[in-house]
Amino acid sequence: MSVTLVVPGPLRDLTGGRSTVGLEVDHVTVGQAFEALRAELPALYDRIFTEQRELRPHINVFVDAADIRWSGGLDTPIDGSSEVVILPSVSGG
């Protein structure tokens, strides 16, 4: 199954400038999609995850319009038509 990962501008230097990355996954969870990313683009994976394989605190991940924090975390199911969106936190004042 192919899953589309949407990459924000600040991380596109790690994808060769691409705004999306197609990932082939055997199963259908966000975590498994990121494991495929780890194999294909390890530098991008390292900017998203800590050394303990946890999402970095300033990174948000959405499957379509749903924040994975409220839909199962890395166990959130995805299908072939889903987009997995990486969105860095924005803060300030």
Residue frames as a rotation matrix with the C-alpha (Angstrom) as fourth column:
MET 1
0.585 0.811 0.000 0.00
0.811 -0.585 0.000 0.00
0.000 0.000 -1.000 0.00
SER 2
-0.449 -0.702 0.552 1.23
0.687 -0.667 -0.288 3.47
0.571 0.250 0.782 -0.80
VAL 3
0.499 0.516 -0.696 0.84
0.837 -0.495 0.233 6.28
-0.224 -0.699 -0.679 1.74
THR 4
0.201 -0.386 0.900 1.53
0.477 -0.764 -0.434 9.96
0.855 0.517 0.030 1.09
LEU 5
0.151 -0.275 -0.950 3.55
0.937 -0.266 0.226 11.85
-0.314 -0.924 0.218 3.69
VAL 6
0.691 0.126 0.711 3.24
0.405 -0.883 -0.237 15.65
0.598 0.452 -0.662 3.47
VAL 7
-0.026 -0.852 -0.522 6.47
1.000 -0.021 -0.016 17.39
0.003 -0.522 0.853 4.49
PRO 8
0.830 0.343 -0.440 6.55
0.396 -0.918 0.031 21.01
-0.393 -0.200 -0.897 5.74
GLY 9
0.878 -0.424 0.223 8.84
-0.072 -0.577 -0.813 23.58
0.474 0.698 -0.537 4.11
PRO 10
0.470 -0.756 0.456 11.51
-0.882 -0.379 0.280 23.64
-0.039 -0.534 -0.845 6.84
LEU 11
0.159 -0.399 0.903 12.13
-0.323 0.843 0.430 19.89
-0.933 -0.360 0.006 6.42
ARG 12
0.942 0.335 0.039 12.11
-0.072 0.312 -0.947 19.72
-0.329 0.889 0.318 2.63
ASP 13
0.285 -0.910 -0.299 15.87
-0.948 -0.222 -0.227 20.08
0.140 0.349 -0.927 2.40
LEU 14
-0.458 -0.427 0.780 15.92
-0.624 0.779 0.060 16.49
-0.633 -0.459 -0.623 3.73
THR 15
0.261 0.624 0.737 13.67
0.239 0.698 -0.675 15.27
-0.935 0.352 0.033 0.90
GLY 16
-0.639 -0.542 0.546 15.49
0.681 -0.066 0.730 16.89
-0.359 0.838 0.411 -2.00
GLY 17
-0.941 0.271 -0.205 12.91
-0.310 -0.931 0.193 19.67
-0.138 0.245 0.960 -2.05
ARG 18
-0.610 0.754 -0.245 9.87
0.246 0.473 0.846 17.39
0.753 0.456 -0.474 -2.35
SER 19
-0.496 0.536 0.683 6.70
-0.812 -0.565 -0.146 18.45
0.308 -0.627 0.716 -0.53
THR 20
0.639 0.677 0.364 5.40
-0.753 0.648 0.116 14.88
-0.158 -0.348 0.924 -0.42
VAL 21
-0.642 -0.764 -0.063 7.00
-0.766 0.638 0.078 11.48
-0.020 0.099 -0.995 -0.02
GLY 22
0.478 0.753 -0.453 5.31
-0.742 0.622 0.250 8.28
0.469 0.217 0.856 -1.14
LEU 23
-0.512 -0.610 0.605 5.91
-0.841 0.497 -0.211 5.38
-0.172 -0.617 -0.768 1.23
GLU 24
0.017 0.459 -0.888 5.22
-0.448 0.797 0.404 1.71
0.894 0.391 0.219 0.61
VAL 25
-0.513 -0.113 0.851 3.97
-0.854 0.167 -0.492 0.02
-0.087 -0.979 -0.182 3.77
ASP 26
-0.841 0.178 -0.511 2.89
0.036 0.961 0.275 -3.53
0.540 0.213 -0.814 4.47
HIS 27
-0.333 0.715 -0.615 0.50
0.943 0.251 -0.218 -2.58
-0.002 -0.653 -0.758 7.24
VAL 28
-0.067 0.480 0.875 -1.65
0.525 -0.729 0.440 0.40
0.849 0.489 -0.203 7.88
THR 29
0.656 0.233 -0.718 -0.63
0.735 -0.412 0.539 2.41
-0.170 -0.881 -0.441 10.95
VAL 30
0.925 -0.337 0.173 1.12
-0.291 -0.925 -0.246 5.75
0.243 0.177 -0.954 11.27
GLY 31
0.468 -0.779 0.417 3.99
-0.533 0.128 0.837 4.07
-0.705 -0.614 -0.355 13.13
GLN 32
0.249 -0.349 0.903 4.56
0.563 0.811 0.159 1.60
-0.789 0.469 0.398 10.32
ALA 33
0.852 0.046 0.521 4.54
0.471 -0.501 -0.726 4.41
0.228 0.864 -0.448 7.77
PHE 34
0.780 -0.596 0.192 7.22
-0.626 -0.749 0.218 6.20
0.014 -0.290 -0.957 9.79
GLU 35
0.308 -0.682 0.663 9.27
-0.072 0.678 0.732 3.00
-0.949 -0.273 0.160 9.96
ALA 36
0.516 -0.085 0.853 9.19
0.831 0.293 -0.473 2.98
-0.209 0.952 0.221 6.15
LEU 37
0.927 -0.198 0.320 10.32
-0.091 -0.943 -0.319 6.63
0.365 0.267 -0.892 6.24
ARG 38
0.621 -0.718 0.315 13.17
-0.491 -0.042 0.870 5.65
-0.612 -0.695 -0.379 8.56
ALA 39
0.233 -0.512 0.827 14.41
0.538 0.776 0.329 3.16
-0.810 0.368 0.456 5.97
GLU 40
0.486 0.060 0.872 14.04
0.863 -0.190 -0.468 5.58
0.138 0.980 -0.144 3.04
LEU 41
0.217 -0.346 0.913 14.99
0.083 -0.925 -0.370 8.96
0.973 0.156 -0.172 4.54
PRO 42
0.165 -0.153 -0.974 16.68
0.905 0.415 0.088 8.41
0.391 -0.897 0.207 7.92
ALA 43
-0.861 -0.508 0.005 17.75
0.469 -0.799 -0.376 12.06
0.195 -0.321 0.927 8.33
LEU 44
-0.427 0.800 0.422 14.13
-0.432 -0.590 0.682 13.21
0.795 0.109 0.597 8.02
TYR 45
0.399 0.540 -0.741 13.01
0.351 0.657 0.667 10.52
0.847 -0.526 0.073 10.47
ASP 46
-0.277 -0.630 -0.726 15.62
0.921 0.040 -0.387 11.74
0.273 -0.776 0.569 12.96
ARG 47
-0.926 -0.007 0.377 14.21
-0.032 -0.995 -0.098 15.28
0.376 -0.102 0.921 12.80
ILE 48
-0.041 0.997 0.070 10.73
-0.501 -0.081 0.861 13.96
0.864 0.000 0.503 13.62
PHE 49
0.819 0.336 -0.465 11.58
0.119 0.693 0.711 11.37
0.561 -0.638 0.528 16.29
THR 50
0.504 -0.643 0.577 13.80
-0.859 -0.307 0.409 11.30
-0.086 -0.702 -0.707 19.37
GLU 51
-0.517 -0.777 -0.358 16.45
-0.755 0.611 -0.236 8.66
0.403 0.148 -0.903 19.96
GLN 52
-0.773 0.315 0.550 13.78
-0.245 0.652 -0.717 6.79
-0.585 -0.690 -0.427 21.98
ARG 53
-0.889 0.407 0.210 11.56
0.363 0.346 0.865 6.63
0.280 0.845 -0.455 18.87
GLU 54
-0.028 0.866 -0.499 9.03
0.836 -0.254 -0.487 9.08
-0.549 -0.430 -0.717 20.27
LEU 55
0.409 0.224 0.884 7.67
0.739 -0.650 -0.177 12.05
0.535 0.726 -0.432 18.35
ARG 56
-0.754 -0.656 -0.031 9.60
0.581 -0.644 -0.497 15.19
0.306 -0.393 0.867 19.18
PRO 57
-0.371 0.649 -0.664 7.54
0.703 -0.271 -0.657 17.57
-0.606 -0.711 -0.356 21.35
HIS 58
-0.371 0.185 -0.910 7.30
-0.314 -0.947 -0.064 20.27
-0.874 0.262 0.410 18.68
ILE 59
-0.933 0.041 -0.357 6.07
-0.331 0.292 0.897 17.92
0.141 0.956 -0.259 15.94
ASN 60
-0.123 0.951 0.284 2.38
-0.554 0.171 -0.815 17.32
-0.823 -0.257 0.506 15.25
VAL 61
-0.992 -0.122 -0.029 1.13
-0.096 0.594 0.799 14.57
-0.080 0.796 -0.601 12.97
PHE 62
-0.123 0.989 -0.084 -2.28
-0.700 -0.146 -0.699 14.45
-0.703 -0.027 0.710 11.34
VAL 63
-0.829 0.098 0.550 -3.96
0.431 0.740 0.517 11.72
-0.357 0.665 -0.656 9.34
ASP 64
-0.123 0.701 0.703 -6.14
0.781 -0.369 0.504 13.67
0.612 0.611 -0.502 6.97
ALA 65
0.050 0.154 0.987 -7.63
-0.221 -0.962 0.161 16.26
0.974 -0.226 -0.014 9.39
ALA 66
0.915 0.391 -0.101 -7.29
-0.027 0.309 0.951 14.23
0.403 -0.867 0.294 12.62
ASP 67
0.105 -0.865 0.492 -4.50
-0.912 -0.281 -0.300 14.84
0.397 -0.417 -0.818 15.13
ILE 68
0.028 -0.112 -0.993 -3.03
-0.052 0.992 -0.114 11.43
0.998 0.055 0.022 15.98
ARG 69
-0.886 -0.323 0.333 -2.79
-0.316 -0.105 -0.943 12.44
0.339 -0.941 -0.009 19.66
TRP 70
-0.383 0.846 0.372 -6.54
-0.781 -0.082 -0.619 11.89
-0.493 -0.527 0.692 19.86
SER 71
0.547 0.648 -0.530 -6.90
-0.836 0.456 -0.305 8.98
0.044 0.610 0.791 17.44
GLY 72
0.993 -0.110 0.036 -4.47
0.104 0.984 0.144 6.35
-0.052 -0.139 0.989 18.68
GLY 73
0.392 -0.909 -0.144 -1.03
-0.463 -0.330 0.822 7.93
-0.795 -0.255 -0.550 18.39
LEU 74
-0.493 -0.694 -0.525 1.38
-0.818 0.165 0.551 5.92
-0.295 0.701 -0.649 16.25
ASP 75
-0.800 0.289 0.526 -1.18
0.279 0.955 -0.100 3.10
-0.531 0.066 -0.845 16.21
THR 76
-0.013 0.808 -0.590 -3.63
-0.458 -0.529 -0.714 5.30
-0.889 0.261 0.377 14.29
PRO 77
-0.021 0.044 0.999 -4.86
0.657 0.754 -0.019 3.36
-0.754 0.655 -0.044 11.26
ILE 78
-0.241 -0.049 -0.969 -4.37
-0.612 -0.768 0.190 4.74
-0.754 0.639 0.155 7.77
ASP 79
0.454 0.349 0.820 -5.49
0.424 0.725 -0.543 3.61
-0.784 0.594 0.181 4.36
GLY 80
-0.256 -0.651 0.714 -4.21
0.916 0.071 0.394 4.11
-0.308 0.756 0.578 0.84
SER 81
0.225 0.396 0.890 -6.15
0.699 -0.702 0.136 7.34
0.679 0.592 -0.434 0.37
SER 82
0.844 0.105 -0.525 -4.92
0.501 -0.503 0.704 8.96
-0.190 -0.858 -0.478 3.60
GLU 83
0.291 -0.796 0.531 -2.37
0.073 -0.535 -0.842 11.73
0.954 0.284 -0.097 3.82
VAL 84
0.499 -0.286 -0.818 -0.05
0.865 0.107 0.490 11.77
-0.053 -0.952 0.301 6.81
VAL 85
0.570 -0.188 0.800 0.83
0.171 -0.925 -0.340 15.41
0.803 0.331 -0.495 7.48
ILE 86
-0.098 -0.674 -0.732 3.85
0.992 -0.010 -0.124 16.52
0.076 -0.738 0.670 9.54
LEU 87
0.496 0.321 0.807 3.22
0.292 -0.937 0.194 19.94
0.818 0.139 -0.558 11.06
PRO 88
-0.580 -0.733 -0.356 5.77
0.636 -0.135 -0.760 21.67
0.508 -0.667 0.544 13.31
SER 89
0.283 0.649 -0.706 4.30
0.938 -0.339 0.065 23.59
-0.197 -0.681 -0.705 16.23
VAL 90
-0.256 -0.267 0.929 4.06
0.432 -0.891 -0.137 27.34
0.865 0.367 0.343 15.91
SER 91
0.441 0.384 -0.811 4.26
0.898 -0.186 0.400 29.47
0.002 -0.904 -0.427 19.02
GLY 92
-0.704 -0.674 0.223 5.21
0.649 -0.739 -0.182 32.91
0.288 0.016 0.958 20.11
GLY 93
0.259 0.848 -0.463 3.55
0.942 -0.328 -0.074 36.05
-0.215 -0.417 -0.883 21.03
